[in-house]
Amino acid sequence: LVKKMCRQFGTTLQVLDLSNCNETDMETLTLEMIQLMVDSFSQLKEVNFRSSEFDFLSEESLDYMSNNLSETVVKVGLSGQGNLRYKNILALLNRCNMLTSFDLSECYMIENLSLTKIIETLKLSLEELDISGTNIDSAKILELQSMSMLKLLICSDFEDIFALQGLLPNLTIELCGRINIASSMMPKSSVQQDLQLEEGFWEIDAKQLQLFKSARRGTANQRLKLYFN
């Protein structure tokens, strides 16, 4: 089924939601599946790999994704990916250097060096960033003052909120929330509360295609959500 969907929508798919696809009752998102989807979907704009605790992608899958993801992508969600490392951030941003939204929440292996790369590469494009639950320290976060396009920052345990807001008056800082990436659900960050999203994607009419069925017998849950024009 995955191969069929890749053949059918490979050149048209723009928004791909793979969040929580590795939960215990779901079909496993293998390296082969990641390779097939990354290679096939050449026109992606948004992709979400959000993971729950202990169900993150393998190092091999993250390596392949970060080195081969379509350069057209502008929004990436990697929340909860415990195997994510600086090398993945480096490779990803060398390809996708115009990101507007980047979710790295609960990626506990991500440290200051990754934020340095983000600032260097995305200074003129990044509008939304979630680094809550990472190992980036407060002093490093203050360097985001050079990110004039940044409108939303989600970060936990940040002691210098008012200092950074003073430097970037158009910036909203939240201690919790979620950036809306590859989802037709109502976004959870206060910056996006005026968006009325039901079924669709921004102003573009879209339909949701659910691909992976739950592995539990007798349930109709489907968790891989693909959006296409």
Disulfide bonds with the S-S distance in Angstrom:
none
